[in-house]
Amino acid sequence: MMNVQSPFPSGRACDDDSYPVIRRFTPNWFAVTMGTGVLGLALHQAPFRTAATEVVSTALWGVAGLLWLLFAGLYAARWVLYPHEARRIFDHPVMATFLGAIPMGLATVIGGLLAFGVPSWGQGAVGAAVALWWCDAALSVAVGIGIPLAMIVRQDHTLPAMTGVWLLPIVAAEVAAATAGALLPHLSDPAAAWRMLILSYALWAFSVPLACSVLAILVLRLMLHKLPPREMAASGWLALGPLGTGALGLLALGQDAPAICDANGMAALGPVAAGAGIVGGTILWGYGAWWLMFGVATALRYLRQGLPFNLGCWGFTFPLGVYALATLTLARQTHLALLAVIGGVLVAGLAVIWAIVAAHTLRGAWRRTLFAAPCLGLP
C-alpha cells in the first residue's frame, strides 16, 4: 500500500508555531464585531442622531463587517492548519462558550445591512440580508445546542467557577430572532414573512427561557461564592444581554406581527402578538434594569481594585448595546419620553466604553499581547 504524506509537517498540531497569530486565534475576537456593530446600530437609533453620528454609525458597521470577515478567515485557517489543536476548544469550559459570538457578530452585520445598506442598494441588500439571516439562524441553533451539550459531556464545571459566559452560546438564537424583527418589514412575500415570523418566535423560545434559568443559577452562585476574579469582571454584564435582546425581540416581532398575520389570514393573532410584545418586553426590560444597576455597582468595585484588560472586556459593550436598543424601541412603542432619555444616556455610555475598550484592543493587537489560546495553554 502506498504511503500518503501529509501536506503539513509532522507535529504541526503540537509544536509548530509558523503562524503564531493563526495558531492562537480564538473566537472571543468575534466579541469585537459584536460590540462595534451594536454601537453602530445604537447610534443610528439614538435620540441625538445627527448627520455626523450617521456617518460614524455607518463607518462602524463597515468596520464590523470587515472584521467579521477577517476573523472568520483567521479562524477557518486555524482549523485548516491546526485541526487537532482547534478541536480542543470543545474541551475548554470558557473558550468554547465564545463560539456563540460568531453568529451574534454576524447578526449585527445583518442589522447594519438593513439600516445602512437598504437605503443605498435597495432590494439587493434585502436579499443578501435574508440569505445571511438563514445562515445566522442555523449557526445559532447549532451553537445553542452543541456547546451546552459539550459542557455537559466533555467539560468539567463547578458552581464556584461559573460566570456569565455560560450565556454566550444560549443567547445567539434570540439575537437571530431580534434581527428578524428588523428584516420582516422588508419582505414583500407574505408567506415568507409568516414563515420567518413563526420561526423567530421559536428561536426566541429556544433561548430566553434557558437563559433565564442560567441567570437564576448565576444569582445563587454570586450569593454563595461572591464575585468572579478581576479577569472575569465583564462576565457580570453578560446577564444584561439575554434580557435586552429578549425584550427587543418581543417588541420588534410584535410590531411586525399584525400586518403579517392579517396578510396570512390570521388577523386575530396580530394584536395579541403586538400586546404581548409591549408587556413582555417591558417585563424583561425591568428585569434587565436590575442587572444593569448590579453591573455598574460591581464594575465600580472592580475599578477600585484595578481592572486588567483582556478581550473579555468587550463583554461590557454588546449587552449594554442591545439593552439600549430595547430601551429605544420600547420608548417608540409606548411614546414615553423618559425611556427615550434613558436610551440616549445608555447609547452615550456605550460609546465611551467602546472607545476605551477599542483603544486597548488596538494596542494589544499591534503588540500581539492579546493573541492567546487558553484551550492550548499557549500565552
C-alpha positions in Angstrom: 0.0 0.0 0.0 1.4 3.4 -1.0 2.1 5.8 1.9 0.4 9.2 1.5 2.5 12.0 3.1 0.6 14.7 5.0 0.8 18.2 3.3 1.7 19.7 6.7 4.9 19.0 8.6 4.7 16.2 11.2 3.9 17.6 14.6 2.4 20.9 13.5 -0.7 20.3 15.6 1.6 20.0 18.7 4.6 22.2 18.4 4.8 24.1 15.1 4.5 27.8 15.5 5.0 29.0 11.9 1.8 31.0 12.1 1.6 32.3 15.7 -1.4 34.6 15.2 -3.5 31.9 13.4 -2.5 29.3 16.0 -3.6 31.5 18.9 -6.7 32.9 17.2 -9.8 32.1 19.3 -13.5 33.0 18.8 -13.5 35.6 21.6 -12.2 38.0 18.9 -15.7 38.0 17.4 -16.9 39.9 20.5 -15.1 42.9 18.9 -17.5 42.7 15.9 -20.5 42.3 18.3 -19.6 45.5 20.3 -18.6 47.5 17.2 -21.7 46.5 15.2 -24.2 47.1 18.1 -22.7 50.6 18.7 -23.3 51.5 15.0 -27.0 50.3 15.3 -27.5 52.1 18.6 -26.1 55.4 17.2 -28.4 55.0 14.2 -31.4 54.9 16.6 -30.2 57.4 19.2 -32.4 60.4 20.0 -29.4 62.7 19.5 -28.9 61.3 16.0 -27.3 63.8 13.5 -25.7 63.7 10.1 -22.3 63.3 11.8 -23.4 60.4 14.0 -25.0 58.7 11.0 -21.6 58.8 9.2 -20.0 57.4 12.3 -22.6 54.6 12.7 -22.2 53.7 9.0 -18.5 53.5 9.4 -18.8 51.3 12.5 -21.0 48.9 10.6 -18.4 48.7 7.8 -15.6 48.1 10.2 -17.7 45.4 12.0 -18.4 43.7 8.7 -14.8 43.7 7.6 -13.6 42.5 11.0 -16.1 39.6 10.9 -14.8 38.5 7.5 -11.2 38.8 8.7 -11.8 36.9 11.9 -13.8 34.2 10.0 -10.8 33.8 7.7 -8.3 33.6 10.5 -10.4 31.1 12.5 -11.0 29.0 9.4 -7.3 29.0 8.7 -6.7 27.7 12.3 -8.9 24.7 11.6 -7.1 24.0 8.3 -3.5 24.4 9.7 -4.0 23.2 13.2 -7.1 20.9 13.2 -6.1 18.8 16.2 -5.5 21.9 18.3 -8.6 23.7 17.1 -10.8 20.8 18.2 -9.5 21.1 21.7 -11.7 24.3 22.1 -14.7 22.0 22.8 -12.9 20.8 26.0 -12.3 24.3 27.4 -15.0 25.4 29.8 -14.7 29.1 29.0 -13.3 29.5 25.5 -15.9 27.1 24.0 -18.7 29.4 25.0 -17.3 32.2 22.8 -18.3 30.2 19.7 -21.7 31.9 20.3 -20.0 35.2 19.4 -19.7 34.1 15.8 -23.4 34.2 14.9 -24.0 37.1 17.2 -21.3 39.2 15.5 -22.9 38.2 12.1 -26.3 39.4 13.4 -25.0 42.9 13.9 -23.7 42.9 10.4 -27.1 41.8 9.1 -28.8 44.6 11.1 -26.4 47.2 9.7 -27.1 45.9 6.2 -30.7 46.7 6.6 -30.2 50.0 8.4 -27.4 51.3 6.1 -27.4 49.1 3.0 -31.1 49.2 2.0 -31.2 53.0 1.5 -28.3 52.7 -0.9 -28.8 49.3 -2.6 -32.5 48.6 -2.2 -33.8 45.1 -2.6 -30.3 43.7 -3.3 -29.4 44.5 0.3 -32.6 42.8 1.5 -31.8 39.6 -0.5 -28.3 39.5 1.0 -29.7 40.1 4.5 -32.2 37.2 4.1 -29.5 34.8 2.9 -27.2 35.8 5.8 -30.0 35.6 8.3 -30.7 32.0 7.4 -27.1 31.2 7.9 -27.1 33.1 11.2 -30.1 31.2 12.4 -28.6 27.8 11.5 -25.3 28.7 13.3 -27.2 30.0 16.3 -29.2 26.7 16.7 -26.0 24.6 16.2 -24.1 26.6 18.8 -27.1 26.8 21.1 -27.4 23.0 21.4 -23.8 21.9 20.6 -21.9 23.9 23.2 -24.2 23.2 26.1 -24.0 19.5 25.2 -20.2 19.8 25.1 -20.3 21.5 28.5 -22.3 18.5 29.9 -20.4 15.6 28.3 -16.9 16.9 27.7 -16.1 19.6 30.2 -15.7 19.9 34.0 -17.7 22.6 35.7 -18.3 23.7 39.3 -20.6 26.2 40.7 -17.8 28.5 42.1 -16.2 28.6 38.7 -19.5 29.6 36.9 -19.7 33.0 35.3 -22.0 34.8 32.8 -20.1 33.3 29.9 -22.4 30.3 30.1 -25.0 32.5 28.4 -23.0 33.2 25.3 -24.0 30.1 23.2 -27.5 30.2 24.5 -28.3 33.8 23.6 -27.3 33.5 19.9 -30.7 32.2 18.9 -32.7 35.1 20.4 -30.3 37.6 18.8 -31.2 36.0 15.4 -34.9 36.3 16.4 -34.5 40.0 17.2 -32.6 40.6 13.9 -35.6 39.1 12.1 -37.7 41.8 13.6 -35.7 44.3 11.6 -35.8 42.2 8.5 -39.5 41.3 8.3 -40.8 44.8 7.2 -38.6 44.5 4.1 -40.1 41.1 2.9 -42.7 41.5 0.1 -43.8 37.9 0.1 -46.5 37.3 2.9 -45.8 33.6 3.1 -42.0 34.2 3.5 -42.7 36.8 6.2 -45.1 34.5 8.0 -42.6 31.6 7.9 -39.8 33.9 9.3 -42.1 35.3 12.0 -43.1 31.9 13.4 -39.6 30.6 13.2 -38.3 33.7 15.0 -40.7 33.2 17.9 -39.4 29.6 18.1 -35.8 30.9 18.1 -36.7 33.3 20.9 -38.2 30.4 22.9 -35.1 28.3 22.1 -33.0 30.8 24.0 -34.8 33.1 26.5 -36.3 30.6 29.0 -33.0 28.7 29.2 -31.1 31.9 29.6 -33.3 32.9 32.5 -32.7 29.5 34.1 -29.0 30.2 33.9 -29.5 33.6 35.4 -31.2 32.1 38.4 -28.3 29.8 39.0 -25.9 32.7 38.5 -27.5 34.7 41.3 -27.2 31.6 43.6 -23.5 31.3 42.6 -22.9 35.0 43.4 -24.6 34.7 46.8 -22.6 31.7 47.8 -19.2 32.4 46.2 -19.1 36.2 45.8 -17.8 38.0 42.6 -15.6 36.3 40.0 -11.9 37.3 39.8 -11.0 40.6 38.2 -10.0 38.9 34.9 -13.7 37.9 34.5 -15.1 41.3 35.6 -17.1 41.9 32.4 -18.8 38.5 32.7 -21.3 40.0 35.1 -22.6 42.3 32.3 -23.4 39.4 30.1 -26.5 38.8 32.1 -27.9 42.0 30.6 -27.6 40.5 27.1 -30.4 37.9 27.0 -32.8 40.3 28.8 -32.1 43.2 26.4 -32.2 41.0 23.3 -35.3 39.1 24.6 -37.1 42.4 25.1 -36.0 43.7 21.8 -37.1 40.5 20.0 -40.6 40.6 21.5 -41.0 44.3 20.7 -39.8 44.0 17.1 -41.7 40.8 16.3 -44.8 42.1 17.9 -44.7 45.3 15.9 -44.5 43.4 12.6 -47.0 40.7 13.6 -50.3 42.5 12.9 -49.6 43.2 9.2 -48.0 39.8 8.6 -50.8 37.9 10.4 -53.5 39.8 8.5 -51.9 39.0 5.2 -51.9 35.3 6.1 -55.5 35.0 7.3 -54.6 35.2 11.0 -55.8 38.7 11.7 -57.0 38.0 15.2 -53.5 36.9 16.2 -51.7 40.1 15.3 -53.0 42.4 18.1 -52.2 39.6 20.6 -48.6 39.4 19.5 -48.3 43.2 19.5 -49.7 43.5 23.0 -47.5 40.6 24.2 -44.5 42.4 22.7 -45.0 45.5 24.8 -46.0 43.8 28.0 -43.4 41.0 27.7 -40.7 43.5 26.5 -41.4 45.8 29.5 -41.1 42.9 31.9 -37.8 41.8 30.5 -36.6 45.4 30.4 -37.4 45.8 34.1 -35.5 42.6 34.9 -32.6 43.9 32.9 -32.6 47.2 34.8 -31.7 45.2 38.0 -28.8 43.6 36.2 -27.7 46.9 34.7 -27.5 48.6 38.1 -25.8 45.5 39.6 -23.3 45.5 36.8 -22.5 49.2 37.3 -22.0 48.7 41.0 -19.7 45.7 40.6 -17.8 47.4 37.8 -17.0 50.4 40.1 -15.8 47.9 42.7 -13.5 46.2 40.2 -12.2 49.6 39.0 -11.2 50.5 42.6 -9.3 47.2 42.8 -7.6 47.7 39.4 -9.2 46.2 36.3 -6.8 44.3 34.0 -7.6 44.5 30.3 -8.3 41.4 28.1 -10.6 40.6 25.2 -13.3 39.7 27.8 -13.7 43.5 28.4 -15.7 43.6 25.2 -18.4 42.0 27.3 -19.1 45.5 28.6 -20.3 46.6 25.1 -22.8 44.2 23.4 -25.1 43.6 26.4 -25.3 47.3 27.1 -25.9 47.9 23.4 -28.8 45.5 23.0 -30.3 46.8 26.2 -30.1 50.4 24.8 -31.7 49.3 21.6 -34.5 47.6 23.6 -35.0 50.8 25.6 -35.2 53.0 22.5 -37.7 50.5 20.8 -39.8 50.4 24.0 -39.8 54.2 24.0 -41.1 54.4 20.5 -43.8 51.9 21.0 -45.0 53.3 24.4 -44.4 57.0 23.5 -42.7 57.6 26.8 -40.1 60.4 26.6 -38.4 59.2 29.8 -37.4 55.9 28.1 -36.0 57.8 25.2 -33.9 59.9 27.5 -32.7 56.7 29.3 -31.9 55.1 25.9 -29.9 58.1 24.8 -27.8 58.0 28.0 -27.2 54.3 27.5 -26.0 54.9 24.0 -23.7 57.7 25.1 -22.3 55.5 27.8 -21.8 52.7 25.3 -19.9 55.0 23.0 -17.5 55.9 25.8 -16.9 52.3 26.9 -16.4 51.2 23.3 -13.8 53.9 22.7 -11.8 52.8 25.8 -12.0 49.1 25.0 -11.3 49.6 21.3 -8.1 51.7 22.1 -6.8 48.9 24.4 -7.6 46.3 21.8 -5.8 48.1 19.0 -2.7 48.4 21.3 -2.8 44.8 22.3 -3.3 43.6 18.7 -0.4 45.7 17.5 1.8 44.2 20.2 0.3 40.8 19.8 -0.3 40.5 23.5 -4.0 39.6 23.0 -3.3 36.6 20.9 -3.5 33.7 23.4 -5.1 30.3 23.3 -6.1 29.2 26.8 -7.5 26.0 25.4 -3.9 25.0 24.4 -2.2 26.6 27.4 -0.4 29.0 25.0 0.3 32.6 26.1 
